[in-house]
Each structure stands twice: as structure tokens, then as C-alpha cells.
Amino acid sequence: MEIIHVSAECFPVAKAGGLGDVVGALPKYQNGLGHTAKVVMPMYRTKFLYQNSFELVHEGGQYLGGHWFHYSIIREKTNKLGFDLFLVDINGLLDREKIYGYDDDTERFIGFQIAVCDWLNSWQNKPDIIHCHDYHTGLVPFMMQYCNGFSGLANIPSVFTIHNAEYQGQFGWNRSNLLPPYDTWKSGMLEWRNAINPLASAIKCAWKVTTVSPSYMEELKHSAGGLEDLLVYEQGKCTGILNGIDTDVWNPQTDHLLAGNYDEHTFKEGKHANKKALCDRFGLDIEKPLIVFIGRLVGEKAADVLPDAIRSSIYQHHGDVNFLILGSGEPTIESRLEAVKNQLHGFVSTYIGYNEGLSHMMYAGADFLLMPSRVEPCGLNQLYALRYGTVPMVRSTGGLKDTVKDFGDWQGFGIRFDHASVEDITYSVGRAVDLYKNKQDLLHWMCSYMMQIDHSWDHSAKEYIALYQSLIT
Ligand code: ADP
């Protein structure tokens, strides 16, 4: 089966979060199952572009809002990622340093989607499945079905995965001229609440819709940024498939970004070497339990609660714990965290920014990983933590609920709490400190156990294939 993944991110080409990790791994595992999965994404000006060789495979042109644009498709020559990688180059529109965050993001991603449809429409042997990810590619299922210019794609099954329903990409009808000519009787397939909503359109038009965990699928029916009714209405074609992790990249035995490699037998020494490197670098105390947070500093991740929760935890637990935060996001949260760092020097440190290498060191060197997320569609951080023998401390929501069992339960290996509040986090930190100080045997059993849980893509990749197969037989 030939599968085309369409996405705005793909690790290591360009990654802002979990979407990049998923699209960088899933196709490789699908190929491992004997299929041919390929990825098409925008050509940004990232390091990957300059460090690898590409060949031109197609050139074309289309209209975007009345303006003709030229695009080219280039392919990475060596199959470096374990799948064919195609980049769409639209001069002046996509070739920027950042993935998101420009005023013309709407135009950029519509241009990208038009170019992808135009290119696929020109193929003589069409792919079996087109799998789109998140709202930046959410108009593709509509374009495939209702844009006259792409009629060659109308019978290809489309699958759409919601990695995050908070971002929907809405824009006003006054900009509908950005879209290629379409069957105007079908305008309703674009609309949600008087606007063009790419996420809603994908949910309406895709043949199947998936979310990145079963619990998130259920949660969306009650809280989906205004799309709840739509998800209830379309629930018959929706399923939750839990993300996996790329165990080639995330393997403490071989990870070259670590200060020391280890496995489930040697984790005590291995984790110690990484913790020492972190504590030396950030001025923390290696004798104390180290709790880390890695992620976007936004309300969705409950990063706004962190400054007060950290302060309260350190006071209430008599300074018996250290924190290290890696992330970037809302400026007010960033500056509040910096203030806590200055106030509680020696107990708290931060790295404001994005740093892939440091994140690996932290998954390995920390004792606990804190994720108080208000919303967590799947969450990959806790899966990396498990793989690296770091106890996840998570709020019971979405994918966190599906993957972490509290150590108070039979064969539990994590810490769970219910609210993204200072009180719940402080209480959970108390449990972590107690585990670290007084229950070392249990802690070591938990580390060894969690490192052996299989969260690789093997299982989930098969689930996606089964889903595709249900559409083409
Ligand atoms: P989301 O996609 O909602 O941001 P996920 O848990 O699905 O959250 O994925 C987050 C991914 O991004 C993980 O691989 C995590 O390690 C990485 N990440 C997030 N913030 C940073 C950062 N500041 N530096 C390095 N890696 C980061």
C-alpha cells in the first residue's frame, strides 16, 4: 500500500512538538511492515535542508488568491529518514526559518496544500491513502473531493489525524478566494460558526478521523475548542490510536546526546552520570530528587501554574527537592519562571528556549518528569521519560491517563494527580520526595519496569494500516 503523509512538521527536518516526532517516525515503521509510506511537507530554511542533498522531482504552478505562484517539489536523495521525504518549495512563502508564527500563515499553508494536491493530481499511479496531520493540512480532504482542478484525487481515501484540536486555523469567508475553485454547493463542508475552519472541514471531509489517544477522542466530545458537537456527530468515523515513540532515536543504550548510556540493568550508574552532568551545569544538588519539566510554556501544559507550584513545593518540602525547566512560550510565564530561578537559586534552574540535546539529557538525568497538562492529546514526553527510567508525574488527562499508572496501584510506576493546581502538584512532589528518600527499592523496581514497557511504533503502526485497509477493500 502506498501512503502519503502530508504534514507541516517532520523530525529531524522541522519540529515544534509531538507532531514532528510522530511524522518523523510513523512512516518508517509503516515501511517496516512492507508498505511504502512517504512524507510531503513545506520546505523551510532549516539546517536539514542545507546538510542533505535533494533532487528536483516536479515543478508546477497554481493560483493563490488570484496570484499565480510557482512551486517545486524536491526529494531527499538518500532515504536518510527511512522513507521518501518530499519538500514543497514556494518561493517567498514557505522558505522561512520558523515553521509557524507569521502573519501570513493562512496563505502559506493554503499555498502548501494547493501545491500538494496539484502535484498528487499529476501522478499517473495515484497513492492508496492520503494521510493528513493537523489543521495546516486540514483543507486537503476538501480539496481532493470538491475542487474541480483536483478531480483525480476524489476517490482516494483520506485519513486525518488530530494531534491538537486547540489550533484550528479559522479564517473569514472574505478570504475564501484563497482557495482553488470549488463546488460552491459544498461550502458547508468548509464552515464552522460562520468561518472557514480547516480543522472542522477535515473532520467533515476525511474518510476517517483519528486522535492520538483513545482518551483524547472521548474528551474532545466535551471539550474541543467549539467543535464538540461536530465530533459527536462524526464519531462513527473517529478512533483514537495511541502514538508510539521512535526507539531508534529514543534509546538510552545508544543515544549519543547523553553523558552516559544505560539499559534497564545499568540505569543506576547511567542515570547518575547524566544527573551529575545536569547538576554541574545548572548548579543543582545531585543528592536531592530532580524534577524536570520539558515543553511549551503555555496554558495547555499548565506552565502558568509552575512558578507558584515550584515555590510552594520547595517551601513545604523543606528544600529537599530540585527543579529544572526547559521550554519556551508565553513571555509572562517565561519571566515568572526566571524570577523563581533567581529567588530560589540552587534549587531551581531554567533553560528558556528550544534545545533537543538538553531535552535528551534531562529525560535521562532526571528522577521525575512533571506534566501537569490541562490538555494532553497523547503526550510523548512521558513516554520518553518511561523509556529513560524517569518517573512521570502527570495529571490524569488524555494520553497521560492512557499511559501512566499510579505507583499506589498494582504494578504502577508513576504519580498521578487530578488538578493542574498548586496544591495537587505540591502534594505529588511530596510523594516523589518520599519515594526518593524512603522507598529506594520500590523506585528502582519502578525504573526497571517502566524502561521495559513497549511503547514503540510497532503496535500503533499496525493499527493505522488496519484502518487504511478498511478503506480500500
Ligand atoms: P506538544 O506536541 O503538545 O508540544 P508532545 O508531548 O506531544 O507535546 O511533544 C513534545 C515534544 O517536543 C517532545 O519531543 C519534547 O521533548 C519536545 N520539546 C518541547 N519543548 C522543547 C524544548 N524547549 N526543547 C527541546 N524539546 C522540546
Residues whose N, C-alpha, C, O or C-beta is under 5 A from the ligand:
A	BS01	ADP	A16 G17 G18 L19 I294 G295 R296 L326 G327 S328 G353 Y354 N355 E356 S359 G379 L380 N381
